[in-house]
Structure formats: C-alpha cells, structure tokens
C-alpha cells in the first residue's frame, strides 16, 4: 500500500488534544510551524515507530500554529505532509468578584475605605503561579504606583496608602508556570471614601460667653487622630488667631481671649492616622455676648450699711434719715420713709450730706444746679456714680457715669 492511501494516513493520525500551552498530536512525525503563512519553522521532533502522540510545549496562549505531520518508512521514504492548524487557549483575565459594601447596622466593613481599597476577583483556572496586582497614579494612568504579587488561590488584595476621595485604576493578571506571558488584565476602577467634614452640633446654653465661644461638633467615624480647631481674625478672615488640636473622641473646645460683642469664624477638621490629609472643613460663625451697660435697679429700703455716713434730714419731717457712703468716685444713697415726705427735702438733705462728706463749700449757683441733677438720679436708682468732686471746685455738679459701683 502506498503513502497516498488515505486509509493508511488515517490509521497513523489519531486524535489531536489542545490545551493551554501545548499541543498533543497523536502521530508519528510532528513538524510544528508557527506563523505558517510566513513559512517560519519553529521546530521539529521525531518519535519512534509505534508512537501515536507527541506533546509540544513552550507555545504562546491564544496563538495559531500549523503542524506538518509526515510518516517515514525505511523502504518507501517520507510521506507527503499532513498539515494541521490549531490555536492554543487564550489566557483570559480573571473575572471580577462582587464588591463588599459597608453596612454599619450589620457590622460589615466595606471594601472601599478612606485610604484603602480591597481588590477582589474570581479564581482563574490557569493561575497556578498566582496573580499580579498593579495600581496607577490617579493623575497619570500610565504611571505605576506599585505592583504586588500574591500566591495562587488568592482572590483579594488590600491596597493601602491611598488618598481620600480619589479615583484609582487597578489591574489584576493571572500567572502560569508554563509561560512567561500573563493573562489578559482585569481592570478595576475604585474611588476611596471622601474625608467629609465633621457635622455641627447644637449650640448649648453658655456656649457664647463675653470673651469665649465653645465650639461643638458631632463625632466623626474616621477621626482616629483627633480634630483641629482654628479661629480667625474677625477683621481679616485670612489671619489665623489660634489653632488647637484635641484628641479623638472629643466633641467640643472652648476658645478664649475673644472680644465682647464680636462675630468670629472658626473651623473644625478631622484627622486620620493613616493620611496626612485633613477632612473637609466645618465652618461656624459665632458672636460673643455684648458687654452691656448696667441696668438701673429700684431703690431699696436698707441700702445704707453700718459703714455709711448718715445725716438727719432737716427738710421734710417724713424723711427720718438720708445716708451716703463714699466709695472712690461713687456714692450709695438710701432713705427710709415714715409717713408722708417731701421728695425735694429728702433729695436736698442727701445732696447736702454728700457735699459735706466731700468737704465742698457751698456756692451761690452750684447747689441748685447740682440739686436738679441729683433729683433726676434720685427718682431712678439708689446707686449713683459720678466723677470725684474736687474740694477746690466752686460748684458741685454730679454727673451720671456708666461704671457700676
């Protein structure tokens, strides 16, 4: 039987088995040829009579190869070639796995955090040499930040040291021991959590003082390194008056040394131990209390104490006693009424007593003018303050002052 007999050739060529990186051809004389269209010969091998298969290794995944199979006989020589074309399996990318979303109520920590991302993928059947994880610069996706390799069987990798609120690109490639080529890339896009500002808290009674403001805020989930409080010049908000840092868990800070009746702006930022970046800014405006003038109070019946100097009224029998106590530049005037009294008599008696206690001599015009001023004060309060009266003055004209006694 000649070599052209198809039955003979079919008896020699058996089943062709295709796997990832090798071609097993059940034949006698395989002669593989890569890029057959170009006629480039990759290699050849010879097997002994009776063999029906040969394994060809070192091929590339997903590549098409052409094989020439020839039979050899000691009498008839070499048969015509049987050409067989086959393509190796593609080294496909690992498939993405479901991202775990955080759920505080269920106690589930999500894959995406402030400065970390957990990349997940499904097992790849040909990844017997592990996986390569690469992440890139968010500002330049062609610039690699870092590459890490994990063992076969791994299905996740935690990337740390990222910036909050930033979009990152991550790739995952499988590796196989029989080829230096990696699989196609699984590309993952993930954005870290934004470092949001602390939320403001309700202002409580007493938070706004004359020269102080108590800043309040709600606890922040990522503030494990505390908070920074900064307050600014009310006339120029670009000028910082002070900055303080408080520990994690603190939710208030008292700012002191402020001016009364002034509106201040202060900010609160959370800090995290895993990043130098602070959170967004909580900005609050607060106004200190106004330093208001003392209010006039109603005259009391016993405003003269044991140290007061007293004087019996000569005018108006209804006024038993009118007293005055000298205290620096101020005087406390009080009276006790029994029956009907004339107010002018009581006022003049008190005024005369004040003049005598100061050693001021009477004058033709001073007493009457001073009496009118004193009468106005008398009707409104028993606490009266005015500038000191010089003994050299020819007239005594008390004037009200805003200073409290």
GIQUI-V14147 format. One record per pair of residues at least 12 apart in sequence whose C-alpha atoms are under 8 Angstrom apart, sorted by the first residue. I is the first residue (numbers start at 1). J is the second residue. If there is no record, write none. Layout:
# GIQUI-V14147
i = <I	I>
j = <J	J>
This chain:
# GIQUI-V14147
i = <3	3	3	4	4	12	12	12	13	13	13	13	14	14	14	14	18	18	18	18	19	19	20	20	20	20	20	21	21	21	21	21	21	21	21	21	22	22	22	22	22	22	23	23	23	23	24	24	24	24	25	25	25	25	26	26	26	26	27	27	27	27	27	28	28	28	28	28	28	28	28	28	28	28	28	29	29	29	29	29	29	29	30	30	30	30	30	30	30	30	31	31	31	31	31	31	31	32	32	32	32	32	33	33	33	33	34	34	34	35	35	35	36	36	58	58	59	59	60	60	60	61	61	61	61	61	62	62	62	62	62	63	63	63	63	64	64	64	64	65	65	65	65	66	66	66	66	67	67	67	67	68	68	68	68	69	69	69	69	70	91	91	91	91	92	92	92	93	93	93	93	93	93	93	93	94	94	94	94	94	94	94	94	94	94	94	95	95	95	95	95	96	96	96	96	96	97	97	97	98	98	99	99	112	112	112	112	113	113	114	114	114	114	114	114	114	114	114	115	115	115	115	115	115	115	115	115	116	116	116	116	116	116	117	117	117	117	117	118	118	118	118	119	119	119	119	119	119	120	120	120	121	121	122	123	123	123	124	126	126	126	127	127	127	127	127	128	128	128	128	128	129	129	129	129	129	129	130	130	130	130	130	130	130	130	130	131	131	131	131	131	131	131	131	131	132	132	132	132	132	132	132	132	132	133	133	133	133	133	133	133	133	133	134	134	134	134	134	134	135	135	135	135	135	136	136	136	137	137	138	138	138	138	141	161	161	162	163	163	163	164	164	164	164	164	165	165	165	165	165	166	166	166	166	167	167	167	167	168	168	168	168	169	169	169	169	170	170	170	170	171	171	171	171	172	172	172	173	173	195	195	195	195	196	196	196	197	197	197	197	197	197	197	198	198	198	198	198	198	198	198	198	198	198	199	199	199	199	199	200	200	200	200	201	201	201	202	202	203	208	208	208	208	209	209	210	210	210	210	210	210	210	210	211	211	211	211	211	211	211	212	212	212	212	212	212	213	213	213	213	213	213	214	214	214	214	215	215	215	215	215	216	216	216	217	217	217	218	219	219	219	220	222	222	222	223	223	223	223	224	224	224	224	224	225	225	225	225	225	225	226	226	226	226	226	226	226	226	226	227	227	227	227	227	227	227	227	227	228	228	228	228	228	228	228	228	228	229	229	229	229	229	229	229	229	229	230	230	230	230	230	230	231	231	231	231	231	232	232	232	233	233	234	234	234	234	237	258	259	260	260	260	260	261	261	261	261	261	262	262	262	262	263	263	263	263	264	264	264	264	265	265	265	265	266	266	266	267	267	267	267	268	268	268	269	269	293	293	294	294	294	296	296	297	297	297	297	298	298	298	299	299	299	299	299	300	300	301	301	301	302	302	302	303	303	303	303	303	304	304	304	304	304	304	307	308	308	308	308	309	309	309	310	310	310	310	311	311	311	311	312	313	313	313	313	314	314	315	315	315	315	316	316	316	316	316	317	318	318	318	318	318	318	319	319	319	319	319	319	319	319	320	320	320	320	321	321	322	322	322	322	322	322	323	323	323	324	324	324	326	328	329	329	329	329	330	330	330	330	330	330	331	331	331	332	332	332	333	333	333	333	334	344	347	347	347	347	348	351	351	355	358	358	359	360	360	360	360	360	360	361	361	362	362	363	363	365	366	366	366	366	367	367	367	369	369	370	370	370	373	373	373	374	377	383	384	384	384	385	385	385	385	385	385	385	386	386	386	386	387	387>
j = <76	79	80	79	80	27	28	52	26	27	28	52	26	27	52	53	86	87	88	89	88	89	61	88	89	90	91	57	58	59	60	61	88	89	178	179	55	56	57	58	59	88	55	56	57	88	53	54	55	56	52	53	54	55	51	52	53	54	51	52	53	54	69	46	47	48	49	50	51	52	53	54	69	70	71	45	46	47	69	70	71	72	44	45	46	54	67	68	69	70	43	44	45	67	68	69	70	44	65	66	67	68	65	66	67	68	64	65	66	64	65	66	65	66	178	179	88	179	88	179	181	88	89	90	91	181	87	88	89	90	91	87	88	89	90	85	86	87	88	85	86	87	88	83	84	85	86	82	83	84	85	81	82	83	84	81	82	83	84	82	126	182	183	184	183	184	185	124	172	173	174	183	184	185	186	121	122	123	124	172	173	174	183	184	185	186	121	122	123	124	186	120	121	122	186	188	120	121	122	120	121	111	120	190	191	192	193	192	193	162	163	164	165	192	193	194	195	222	160	161	162	163	164	192	193	274	275	158	159	160	161	162	192	158	159	160	190	192	156	157	158	159	156	157	158	159	170	188	155	156	157	155	156	155	153	154	155	174	174	175	176	152	153	174	175	176	152	153	175	176	177	151	152	174	175	176	177	149	150	151	152	153	154	174	175	176	149	150	151	152	154	172	173	174	175	147	148	149	150	171	172	173	174	175	147	148	149	150	157	170	171	172	173	146	147	148	170	171	172	147	168	169	170	171	168	169	170	168	169	166	167	168	169	169	274	275	192	192	275	277	192	193	194	195	277	191	192	193	194	195	191	192	193	194	189	190	191	192	189	190	191	192	187	188	189	190	187	188	189	190	185	186	187	188	185	186	187	185	186	222	278	279	280	279	280	281	268	269	270	279	280	281	282	217	218	219	220	268	269	270	279	280	281	282	217	218	219	220	282	216	217	218	282	216	217	218	216	217	216	286	287	288	289	288	289	258	259	260	261	288	289	290	291	256	257	258	259	260	288	289	254	255	256	257	258	288	254	255	256	286	287	288	252	253	254	255	252	253	254	255	266	251	252	253	251	252	268	251	249	250	251	270	270	271	272	248	270	271	272	248	249	271	272	273	247	248	270	271	272	273	245	246	247	248	249	250	270	271	272	245	246	247	248	250	268	269	270	271	243	244	245	246	267	268	269	270	271	243	244	245	246	253	266	267	268	269	242	243	244	266	267	268	243	264	265	266	267	264	265	266	264	265	262	263	264	265	265	288	288	288	289	290	291	287	288	289	290	291	287	288	289	290	285	286	287	288	285	286	287	288	283	284	285	286	283	284	285	281	282	283	284	281	282	283	281	282	402	403	402	403	404	380	381	380	381	382	383	380	381	382	334	380	381	382	383	334	382	334	335	336	334	335	336	332	333	334	335	382	323	324	325	332	333	334	325	323	324	325	326	323	324	325	322	323	324	353	323	349	350	353	349	345	346	349	350	345	349	345	346	348	349	341	342	343	345	346	341	337	338	339	340	341	342	335	336	337	338	341	342	345	346	335	336	337	338	335	336	334	335	336	346	349	350	335	350	353	350	353	354	357	388	385	386	387	388	384	385	386	387	388	405	383	384	385	382	383	384	350	382	383	384	382	375	371	374	375	378	371	371	374	396	389	391	391	389	390	391	392	393	396	391	394	394	395	394	395	395	394	395	396	397	395	396	397	396	397	396	397	398	397	398	399	398	400	405	400	401	405	399	400	401	402	403	404	405	398	399	400	401	399	401>
